[in-house]
Amino acid sequence: MALTDLSVIRDLCARYDFSLSKGFGQNFIINPGVCPRIAEASGIGPGWGVLEIGPGIGVLTEQLAERADKVVSVEVDTRLQPLLAETMAGHPNFKLVLGDVLKVDLAALLKAEFPGMPVAVCANLPYYITSPILMRLLEERLPIRSITVMVQKEAAQRLCAAPGTRQAGAISYAVAYYAAPELLFTVQPGSFYPAPKVTSAVIRLTLHDTPPVQPANGDERGLFRLIRAAFSQRRKTAANAVAAGLGLPKPRVTAALQAAGLDARLRPEQLTLADYCALQTALCG
């Protein structure tokens, strides 16, 4: 079944009385070259398990199931169950789990479905909840090797921006702490039905075995609270933004920056991940 063929998609939707939901951010891929490229980029193969989020009608799912030993797809829209039962009927290594990926017990799911297997996440993510999904996957320290996902291009650039550069935001630092990010390729709006108003991009996050820096006293939450405070007012100096964001006296923050060997006049995006760790240590001292 050619799942990127618009007539096939319309026929499926008509037979199962399915209409696309803007609320779930549903856009089906109709460019036949996109999903094979995403699946290849994920680096999966025989022996691998794949967790997919939001399979839609199974365009990417099909490609994943042809390469990996097992694919488990989490889908919040229960209306897609009968469509996927038809489109994935030829792939016995596919399993559908109905539920919200932000609420499913992912650690238990991975343990039950992929014992002894290397696991990758691969998905065309709903753009409206890209960041919450990625941060959950990273923060829970799940036994996954990599995350290859299609997201909005603007989000991809922010997620992959190197800390200490103008493009970086608070989430760039979080991603760099947990993984090595790469922006692989872009996907034009015409590759989807209906066509979104934005260009998309595929990124791959290769998870670190251990983070590249050590937060003060091992307090990861404290480190990211500090970074979020700095970026909550990114046009200000780091000293002013951190003082305001954490409710600290500015002289104390300025002294901590100087103790960490940093210029108090620097802006939040000019500090590296290691710089924020040094500032955190100085503030805790």
Secondary structure, 3 states (H helix, E strand, C coil): CCCCCHHHHHHHHHHCCCCCCCCCCCCEECCCCHHHHHHHHCCCCCCCEEEEECCCCCHHHHHHHHHCCEEEEEECCHHHHHHHHHHCCCCCCEEEEECCCCCCCHHHHHHHHCCCCCEEEEEECCHHHHHHHHHHHHHCCCCCCEEEEEEEHHHHHHHHCCCCCCCCCHHHHHHHHHEEEEEEEEECHHHEECCCCCCEEEEEEEECCCCCCCCHHHCHHHHHHHHHHHHCCCCCCHHHHHHHHHCCCHHHHHHHHHHCCCCCCCCHHHCCHHHHHHHHHHHHC
